[in-house]
Amino acid sequence: MTVLKSSSAFLLCFLFVLTQAALLPPNAHQALIKHELPAELGLYNNSDKVKILTDNNFNHEVLHRNCSILVEFYNSYCGHCKRFAPLYKDLAVILFGWRDILPVSAIDCAAEENNGICRQYEIMGYPTLRYFGPGFTPSPGNYGKTINTLELKDVVISLARFIVAENRTANMTDWPDFQPLPENIQTTNELFEGLNSLCQYVILIYEPENSTLGVEVILHLNRWTDIKVRRVVDLDSAAKYRIDGLQFKIATVSRSGNVVPYSTLENSAESYVDTIKGFLNKQHITEKPYIEPNTSSMSSNLGNSDNDLKNILNEVKRNKHLVYQADLEMAIYYILYNEIPKTSNINGEKLLALQRFLSVLNRYNPLGSNGQKIISKIYAFVMQNQREMSSQEFEKKLKYLTEINHPIFSSNSYVGCIATKPNSRGYTCSLWQLFHYMTVQAANLDKSQDPLEILQAMHGYIKYYFGCTECSEHFQNMAANHKIWNTTTKDEAILWLWTAHNEVNQRLAGDVTEDPNFPKVQFPTTSSCPLCHRESYTKSTETYPDNKWNKMKVLQFLKNIYNPEYISRFGVTDESLLQPILEKLRRKRMIGNVFSDVDMRMGMLLYGFCIVMLMVAFKLFGLKGGYRKKSYGHDILGKV
């Protein structure tokens, strides 16, 4: 009975430990993310004064219209685009008065559905600003007018000049009259001739030579239908209306012939407009009503769960040095289905770069059997084209292979590269992870004797296909400065890429593109790999000189975390698509996923508690009931 009670106590303790494990957060059980996490919605939203274009509405908003339009082609993961976005929003505010003549819009070329548009319009770098005039129809060599500056003042001047040119050639009945006031107008009646009877005032603006000041003011005030703004470029004509070009540069003329000159605080369109609006307010003349566009249909129904995000963040925070299968797959998906298809024709060095990249991806990709089939076949397809191929041909072949080999990817969201700040991390983070992974695989597997195979493939891919132009230029300069082509062993290739990544982290630390929950530090940190750091130099926020790292330990650390056996499958939604792993390693991974470090310590404490309780139980039961050996033989013999 004592033994039974003790066994029951042990069983209860054991069940208690298991119960506590069962009550751990869902992520500890390798919770499957059934749906994609919040998608990066681009750099603009409905609260901005930027019209959001997509593949669905681009042609409707840009082609065959009776107005012009400004379009920014951007890439939401491009650092330069992220830094320019606040300025572009400011530009949209500045030009909001122009919206009937020139709406300000943007399209995200990082979105897969926009690949065709960005490819058709031959977007070679980001951000790209294009002006499209009234009645625009695309044709070979005519994909809008590129604005070769990102300085807002210069952008406004370029747009004003484009619009004036349209006025001279297009038969636009509702288009403002940008023509300078004729010199032969002598009377007020001539000034108001042909104007709407509701027009109460003509406002004259003196515009110096080589200036677009008058054009800009006309566009800003286009929505005031009770006035007419005209440019005056000749000082003799301006003098008739008491404009001297020095103190007085604006004049209002009423139908009764009353002329009032005005001065401005600054010689800018904004100052001119403020002065004129002050006058209009006194006359109780208002802008025509503005009807906000209905954006309800544009709202994104993401259906995201905060718990999913929280679980992933908890997982990543606990295991900062882990590499995740989901991130490697997301990088491959974006490269194949987005980056390559939206490029222009693939030939020459560009074709060679693609062949080299697909070659190493074919050798070292982390996908399951279906994914490996697609990589192998798309690589063979590209190798058949020795001179030139179009990105449409590549995309068509890839879609066909996908249809006959799906499902391919075991995850549809980032894990280790998840972002808590919109348009940060994500693809760029996963791309680094993928190339680190491939450098380690190349060193561990005897599939090629070329120590440069991964670095050369990476260099070509970033040069010709990576969507962030500024990032690509930085990488090419860094490759030259750090003598990438002097790498002589595969281990050196691993360390070269590690050094390059840390240099990029140092350059972007504190940048507007940085996610505050994932600051860019020198990796590995002391908490991830203490032996990788020399004792005299442990500040992770500074650039380490070479002699402050224990590079042999760094190399060992990188080979460990990028070893396929230790790639975490947390967040994978269909593990059956992946390569099988040894049962022993599977059990080891399951234990690692179910119990975090904290959970394991708690389990050990509970186990110790159970042992103590068992000892107490044995002692108590032993003292209370005593222990006597019963002699059965005596009774039997006594009966004989």
VEXTORNU-402813 format. One line per 3 residues: for each residue z, x, y of C-alpha. Coordinates in nm, 3 decimals. Layout:
<nodes>
Z,X,Y  ...
</nodes>
This chain:
<nodes>
0.000,0.000,0.000  0.081,0.287,0.234  -0.253,0.446,0.162
-0.431,0.117,0.229  -0.254,0.073,0.561  -0.337,0.430,0.664
-0.699,0.387,0.560  -0.715,0.064,0.757  -0.578,0.238,1.063
-0.836,0.513,1.031  -1.114,0.259,0.986  -1.001,0.069,1.293
-0.999,0.389,1.499  -1.343,0.483,1.374  -1.477,0.136,1.453
-1.318,0.161,1.798  -1.507,0.484,1.866  -1.835,0.326,1.754
-1.762,0.019,1.965  -1.716,0.236,2.271  -2.050,0.403,2.197
-2.212,0.062,2.164  -2.074,-0.038,2.502  -2.226,0.262,2.676
-2.488,0.193,2.946  -2.829,0.092,2.808  -2.983,0.424,2.907
-2.751,0.602,2.667  -2.928,0.423,2.384  -3.264,0.541,2.510
-3.332,0.205,2.672  -3.699,0.120,2.674  -3.847,0.045,3.012
-4.057,-0.257,2.932  -4.237,-0.270,3.261  -4.350,-0.027,3.521
-4.110,0.075,3.793  -4.185,-0.002,4.158  -4.537,0.120,4.224
-4.598,0.336,4.525  -4.741,0.080,4.762  -4.910,0.327,4.991
-4.798,0.461,5.324  -4.836,0.135,5.515  -4.712,-0.219,5.468
-4.744,-0.562,5.627  -4.488,-0.481,5.896  -4.720,-0.218,6.043
-5.015,-0.298,6.266  -5.243,-0.126,6.015  -5.473,-0.351,5.814
-5.441,-0.261,5.446  -5.774,-0.228,5.267  -5.833,-0.228,4.893
-6.127,-0.249,4.659  -6.097,-0.628,4.684  -6.134,-0.664,5.061
-6.304,-0.343,5.178  -6.660,-0.475,5.191  -6.551,-0.799,5.356
-6.363,-0.613,5.632  -6.609,-0.328,5.690  -6.966,-0.437,5.611
-7.192,-0.664,5.818  -6.921,-0.752,6.070  -6.958,-0.839,6.437
-6.692,-0.583,6.526  -6.616,-0.219,6.463  -6.333,-0.090,6.248
-6.138,0.234,6.210  -6.053,0.328,5.851  -5.817,0.599,5.736
-5.893,0.718,5.384  -5.569,0.872,5.262  -5.385,0.974,4.950
-5.029,0.847,4.924  -4.897,1.160,4.749  -5.064,1.398,4.998
-4.801,1.570,5.213  -5.036,1.594,5.511  -5.106,1.220,5.488
-4.734,1.144,5.474  -4.674,1.347,5.788  -4.969,1.184,5.964
-4.870,0.827,5.867  -4.613,0.780,6.149  -4.873,0.899,6.401
-5.132,0.661,6.260  -4.885,0.375,6.292  -4.835,0.479,6.655
-5.212,0.479,6.700  -5.229,0.124,6.560  -4.970,0.016,6.815
-5.158,0.187,7.098  -5.486,0.024,6.993  -5.339,-0.315,6.909
-5.503,-0.462,7.218  -5.840,-0.350,7.080  -5.797,-0.542,6.753
-6.070,-0.801,6.823  -6.319,-0.519,6.875  -6.171,-0.243,6.659
-5.896,-0.319,6.405  -5.709,-0.017,6.269  -5.704,-0.004,5.888
-5.632,0.224,5.594  -5.715,0.251,5.223  -5.513,0.445,4.966
-5.740,0.660,4.752  -5.447,0.738,4.523  -5.467,0.382,4.390
-5.683,0.374,4.079  -5.854,0.049,4.178  -5.987,0.218,4.494
-6.160,0.503,4.309  -6.507,0.351,4.349  -6.475,0.303,4.726
-6.342,0.653,4.791  -6.610,0.804,4.567  -6.892,0.600,4.724
-6.793,0.707,5.076  -6.777,1.073,4.969  -6.421,1.136,5.079
-6.366,1.507,5.029  -6.026,1.553,5.197  -5.726,1.360,5.316
-5.661,1.208,5.557  -6.016,1.123,5.667  -6.078,0.896,5.966
-6.407,0.705,5.974  -6.550,0.476,6.240  -6.772,0.189,6.125
-6.972,0.000,6.386  -7.085,-0.365,6.400  -7.327,-0.464,6.126
-7.256,-0.147,5.929  -7.438,-0.110,5.597  -7.383,0.203,5.385
-7.681,0.415,5.288  -7.730,0.770,5.157  -7.602,1.004,5.425
-7.456,0.718,5.628  -7.099,0.644,5.532  -6.951,0.591,5.874
-6.881,0.836,6.156  -6.614,1.092,6.080  -6.358,1.164,6.352
-6.288,1.536,6.327  -5.946,1.535,6.489  -5.604,1.390,6.420
-5.476,1.428,6.777  -5.417,1.071,6.891  -5.548,1.120,7.244
-5.870,1.273,7.112  -5.904,1.001,6.848  -5.885,0.733,7.118
-6.150,0.910,7.328  -6.382,0.943,7.025  -6.343,0.575,6.944
-6.410,0.470,7.302  -6.732,0.673,7.306  -6.846,0.528,6.972
-6.784,0.175,7.098  -6.972,0.231,7.425  -7.267,0.361,7.226
-7.262,0.046,7.013  -7.276,-0.165,7.325  -7.603,-0.007,7.427
-7.776,-0.079,7.097  -7.616,-0.383,6.935  -7.695,-0.739,7.035
-7.336,-0.857,7.042  -7.282,-1.174,7.246  -6.901,-1.150,7.237
-6.896,-0.776,7.294  -6.731,-0.662,7.620  -6.956,-0.546,7.903
-6.902,-0.173,7.918  -7.192,-0.102,8.154  -7.086,0.047,8.489
-7.095,-0.188,8.787  -7.448,-0.176,8.935  -7.465,-0.009,9.276
-7.679,-0.290,9.424  -7.404,-0.556,9.402  -7.311,-0.643,9.757
-7.130,-0.977,9.755  -6.850,-1.150,9.569  -7.091,-1.412,9.437
-7.302,-1.138,9.284  -6.987,-0.985,9.132  -6.894,-1.315,8.960
-7.249,-1.410,8.869  -7.287,-1.508,8.503  -6.913,-1.514,8.436
-6.721,-1.802,8.283  -6.602,-2.052,8.539  -6.246,-1.997,8.416
-6.261,-1.632,8.520  -6.036,-1.599,8.823  -6.050,-1.227,8.896
-6.276,-0.927,8.850  -6.075,-0.608,8.809  -6.253,-0.287,8.895
-6.153,0.049,8.744  -6.270,0.379,8.884  -6.375,0.603,8.596
-6.440,0.970,8.674  -6.728,1.155,8.512  -6.679,1.254,8.145
-6.390,1.011,8.117  -6.342,0.705,7.895  -6.060,0.563,8.107
-6.246,0.250,8.214  -6.368,0.180,7.859  -6.015,0.207,7.724
-5.876,-0.032,7.986  -6.152,-0.286,7.913  -6.060,-0.275,7.543
-5.688,-0.306,7.613  -5.744,-0.616,7.830  -6.019,-0.777,7.626
-5.790,-1.059,7.515  -5.727,-1.179,7.871  -6.011,-1.430,7.902
-5.938,-1.535,8.262  -6.033,-1.195,8.402  -6.327,-0.955,8.384
-6.271,-0.579,8.385  -6.559,-0.359,8.502  -6.607,0.015,8.527
-6.705,0.177,8.855  -6.838,0.531,8.821  -6.984,0.576,9.168
-6.740,0.642,9.455  -6.973,0.489,9.716  -6.977,0.162,9.524
-6.601,0.187,9.467  -6.539,0.227,9.838  -6.669,-0.127,9.896
-6.356,-0.245,9.712  -6.114,-0.007,9.887  -6.106,0.233,9.592
-6.096,0.596,9.708  -6.063,0.770,9.369  -5.747,0.948,9.481
-5.469,0.709,9.576  -5.635,0.380,9.485  -5.822,0.364,9.157
-5.791,-0.007,9.075  -5.893,-0.313,9.273  -5.860,-0.686,9.205
-6.125,-0.918,9.348  -6.070,-1.295,9.357  -6.342,-1.559,9.368
-6.258,-1.613,9.733  -6.343,-1.248,9.802  -5.988,-1.122,9.848
-5.975,-0.749,9.752  -5.644,-0.573,9.676  -5.638,-0.203,9.582
-5.371,-0.057,9.349  -5.240,0.286,9.273  -5.095,0.395,8.939
-4.807,0.617,8.837  -5.021,0.820,8.599  -5.389,0.880,8.543
-5.387,0.725,8.195  -5.513,0.406,8.036  -5.156,0.301,7.956
-5.050,0.334,8.319  -5.359,0.145,8.439  -5.294,-0.136,8.191
-4.927,-0.162,8.292  -5.027,-0.192,8.658  -5.285,-0.461,8.586
-5.051,-0.657,8.357  -4.793,-0.658,8.635  -5.049,-0.824,8.859
-5.154,-1.073,8.590  -4.795,-1.177,8.522  -4.750,-1.265,8.890
-5.063,-1.478,8.871  -4.937,-1.642,8.548  -5.243,-1.523,8.361
-5.169,-1.463,7.994  -5.333,-1.319,7.685  -5.500,-1.562,7.449
-5.266,-1.661,7.163  -5.242,-1.425,6.869  -5.218,-1.577,6.522
-5.045,-1.355,6.273  -5.258,-1.306,5.960  -5.128,-1.468,5.644
-5.003,-1.179,5.434  -4.820,-1.381,5.173  -5.102,-1.331,4.924
-5.079,-0.958,4.982  -4.713,-0.941,4.890  -4.656,-0.739,4.579
-4.493,-0.919,4.291  -4.348,-0.614,4.129  -4.082,-0.782,3.919
-3.884,-0.458,3.912  -3.530,-0.434,3.786  -3.273,-0.242,3.985
-3.097,-0.175,3.656  -3.402,0.010,3.522  -3.406,0.233,3.827
-3.032,0.287,3.812  -3.040,0.372,3.442  -3.316,0.626,3.488
-3.144,0.785,3.788  -2.820,0.813,3.593  -3.008,0.978,3.306
-3.184,1.227,3.532  -2.871,1.310,3.730  -2.683,1.385,3.408
-2.960,1.602,3.265  -3.119,1.776,3.561  -3.293,2.041,3.354
-3.451,1.811,3.095  -3.828,1.762,3.076  -3.948,1.411,2.992
-4.241,1.301,2.782  -4.302,1.013,3.024  -4.368,1.251,3.315
-4.614,1.463,3.117  -4.807,1.152,3.018  -4.812,1.011,3.371
-4.965,1.337,3.498  -5.240,1.326,3.235  -5.311,0.960,3.304
-5.345,1.012,3.679  -5.567,1.318,3.639  -5.809,1.150,3.398
-5.818,0.797,3.534  -5.781,0.861,3.907  -5.836,1.213,4.036
-6.148,1.310,3.845  -6.331,0.973,3.865  -6.310,0.951,4.245
-6.467,1.289,4.309  -6.833,1.335,4.403  -7.098,1.484,4.175
-6.966,1.745,3.935  -7.176,2.061,3.913  -7.161,2.438,3.947
-6.812,2.583,3.988  -6.672,2.233,4.002  -6.809,2.153,3.656
-6.684,2.485,3.520  -6.337,2.411,3.659  -6.334,2.073,3.482
-6.445,2.229,3.154  -6.172,2.492,3.175  -5.907,2.234,3.254
-6.006,2.001,2.972  -6.022,2.299,2.738  -5.653,2.387,2.786
-5.554,2.020,2.794  -5.729,1.978,2.461  -5.531,2.268,2.316
-5.187,2.199,2.457  -5.155,1.830,2.548  -4.830,1.653,2.444
-4.995,1.322,2.348  -4.997,1.146,2.012  -5.294,1.124,1.779
-5.482,0.860,1.982  -5.438,1.058,2.302  -5.550,1.378,2.136
-5.864,1.205,2.011  -5.956,1.097,2.363  -5.889,1.441,2.512
-6.096,1.606,2.239  -6.389,1.369,2.279  -6.395,1.367,2.659
-6.381,1.749,2.649  -6.679,1.756,2.410  -6.864,1.513,2.636
-6.812,1.730,2.944  -6.912,2.045,2.758  -7.246,1.883,2.671
-7.329,1.867,3.042  -7.405,2.224,3.133  -7.560,2.162,3.475
-7.442,1.845,3.640  -7.275,1.512,3.574  -7.160,1.229,3.796
-6.801,1.115,3.813  -6.930,0.766,3.724  -7.059,0.905,3.393
-6.722,1.065,3.327  -6.537,0.743,3.411  -6.769,0.529,3.196
-6.724,0.758,2.895  -6.348,0.773,2.944  -6.319,0.393,2.959
-6.525,0.358,2.642  -6.306,0.609,2.458  -5.996,0.431,2.586
-6.116,0.094,2.453  -6.177,0.222,2.103  -5.864,0.439,2.080
-5.597,0.241,2.263  -5.301,0.236,2.287  -5.273,0.592,2.413
-4.973,0.640,2.638  -4.619,0.581,2.521  -4.482,0.528,2.872
-4.596,0.372,3.196  -4.344,0.507,3.446  -4.190,0.831,3.570
-3.847,0.940,3.454  -3.758,1.294,3.558  -4.007,1.264,3.845
-3.883,0.925,3.959  -3.848,0.883,4.336  -3.585,0.709,4.546
-3.789,0.753,4.863  -4.129,0.578,4.887  -4.431,0.800,4.822
-4.236,1.107,4.717  -4.227,1.304,4.392  -4.412,1.106,4.122
-4.751,1.255,4.048  -4.707,1.591,4.224  -4.379,1.648,4.041
-4.534,1.553,3.706  -4.835,1.780,3.767  -4.603,2.080,3.805
-4.427,1.975,3.484  -4.752,1.948,3.293  -4.872,2.296,3.390
-4.531,2.450,3.319  -4.541,2.281,2.980  -4.887,2.418,2.905
-4.798,2.777,3.006  -4.511,2.768,2.758  -4.725,2.617,2.481
-4.993,2.878,2.543  -4.731,3.151,2.500  -4.576,2.998,2.189
-4.896,2.904,2.006  -5.160,3.148,1.890  -5.461,2.946,2.002
-5.608,3.181,2.261  -5.578,3.547,2.355  -5.649,3.482,2.724
-5.328,3.516,2.930  -5.497,3.352,3.228  -5.625,3.040,3.055
-5.365,2.801,3.203  -5.346,2.961,3.549  -5.725,2.973,3.577
-5.754,2.608,3.471  -5.481,2.509,3.716  -5.642,2.704,4.001
-5.980,2.539,3.944  -5.835,2.192,3.908  -5.630,2.214,4.228
-5.920,2.366,4.419  -6.179,2.103,4.327  -5.994,1.789,4.216
-5.643,1.772,4.359  -5.634,1.496,4.619  -5.410,1.673,4.872
-5.640,1.900,5.070  -5.360,2.079,5.254  -5.169,2.136,4.928
-5.482,2.275,4.765  -5.536,2.521,5.047  -5.174,2.635,5.033
-5.198,2.691,4.659  -5.519,2.892,4.685  -5.368,3.113,4.955
-5.054,3.159,4.748  -5.262,3.248,4.442  -5.439,3.518,4.639
-5.119,3.653,4.797  -4.937,3.668,4.465  -5.235,3.816,4.280
-5.272,3.544,4.022  -5.564,3.722,3.854  -5.350,4.031,3.783
-5.143,3.840,3.525  -5.177,4.030,3.197  -4.957,3.844,2.945
-4.877,3.483,2.866  -4.509,3.539,2.946  -4.616,3.670,3.287
-4.816,3.351,3.335  -4.501,3.143,3.273  -4.309,3.345,3.531
-4.596,3.349,3.783  -4.606,2.971,3.785  -4.226,2.953,3.809
-4.230,3.186,4.110  -4.509,2.985,4.275  -4.323,2.659,4.223
-4.008,2.799,4.381  -4.207,2.922,4.678  -4.349,2.573,4.731
-3.999,2.428,4.703  -3.878,2.668,4.970  -4.167,2.580,5.201
-4.112,2.205,5.165  -3.730,2.204,5.167  -3.618,1.965,5.440
-3.974,1.841,5.495  -4.040,1.474,5.573  -4.191,1.445,5.224
-3.868,1.546,5.050  -3.667,1.290,4.855  -3.306,1.326,4.977
-3.172,1.247,4.629  -3.381,1.527,4.481  -3.370,1.814,4.732
-3.610,2.099,4.678  -3.405,2.394,4.558  -3.466,2.718,4.377
-3.491,2.647,4.004  -3.317,2.687,3.772  -2.994,2.619,3.957
-2.674,2.798,3.864  -2.548,2.481,3.694  -2.859,2.462,3.475
-2.877,2.831,3.390  -2.590,3.053,3.512  -2.725,3.358,3.331
-3.057,3.327,3.517  -2.884,3.432,3.840  -2.742,3.768,3.932
-2.374,3.728,4.016  -2.420,3.866,4.367  -2.680,3.605,4.465
-2.622,3.241,4.376  -2.723,3.033,4.681  -2.982,2.792,4.547
-3.118,2.693,4.889  -3.262,3.033,4.975  -3.566,3.220,4.852
-3.454,3.472,4.593  -3.587,3.827,4.603  -3.726,3.925,4.264
-3.434,4.154,4.185  -3.185,3.868,4.227  -3.315,3.682,3.923
-3.259,3.776,3.563  -3.619,3.710,3.469  -3.570,3.756,3.097
-3.310,3.479,3.103  -3.537,3.266,3.322  -3.821,3.312,3.075
-3.596,3.216,2.783  -3.469,2.913,2.976  -3.821,2.792,3.059
-3.935,2.836,2.700  -3.640,2.630,2.585  -3.672,2.334,2.820
-4.051,2.310,2.777  -4.029,2.342,2.398  -4.183,2.024,2.248
-3.878,1.990,2.021  -3.656,1.940,2.325  -3.880,1.721,2.541
-3.677,1.406,2.606  -3.826,1.075,2.500  -3.600,0.875,2.725
-3.805,0.598,2.888  -4.072,0.602,2.618  -4.169,0.245,2.535
-4.361,0.309,2.213  -4.249,0.618,2.026  -4.482,0.538,1.735
-4.770,0.668,1.949  -4.621,1.017,1.964  -4.627,1.302,1.717
-4.356,1.267,1.450  -4.067,1.509,1.470  -3.843,1.653,1.200
-3.575,1.408,1.091  -3.306,1.665,1.161  -3.426,1.708,1.516
-3.461,1.331,1.551  -3.094,1.285,1.456  -3.000,1.559,1.696
-3.198,1.395,1.975  -3.050,1.054,1.896  -2.700,1.194,1.924
-2.792,1.362,2.249  -2.934,1.039,2.386  -2.650,0.815,2.273
-2.371,1.045,2.389  -2.373,1.221,2.720  -2.139,1.514,2.781
-1.878,1.278,2.922  -1.923,1.038,2.632  -1.881,1.318,2.378
-1.559,1.435,2.543  -1.429,1.078,2.540  -1.521,1.047,2.174
-1.331,1.368,2.091  -1.025,1.239,2.275  -1.042,0.912,2.083
-1.083,1.103,1.758  -0.778,1.314,1.837  -0.584,1.004,1.924
-0.671,0.853,1.587  -0.552,1.166,1.404  -0.218,1.157,1.586
-0.179,0.787,1.506  -0.252,0.852,1.138  0.010,1.130,1.126
0.266,0.900,1.288  0.174,0.624,1.043  0.215,0.850,0.741
0.549,0.971,0.869  0.683,0.623,0.943  0.573,0.473,0.613
0.699,0.773,0.420  1.052,0.760,0.576  1.093,0.384,0.546
0.978,0.324,0.189  1.079,0.658,0.038  0.895,0.806,-0.253
1.010,0.784,-0.619  0.819,0.878,-0.923  0.840,0.591,-1.171
0.883,0.694,-1.539  0.685,0.457,-1.754  0.738,0.667,-2.066
1.119,0.610,-2.067  1.079,0.230,-2.086  0.830,0.251,-2.367
1.040,0.490,-2.570  1.347,0.279,-2.504  1.189,-0.012,-2.683
1.123,0.184,-2.996
</nodes>
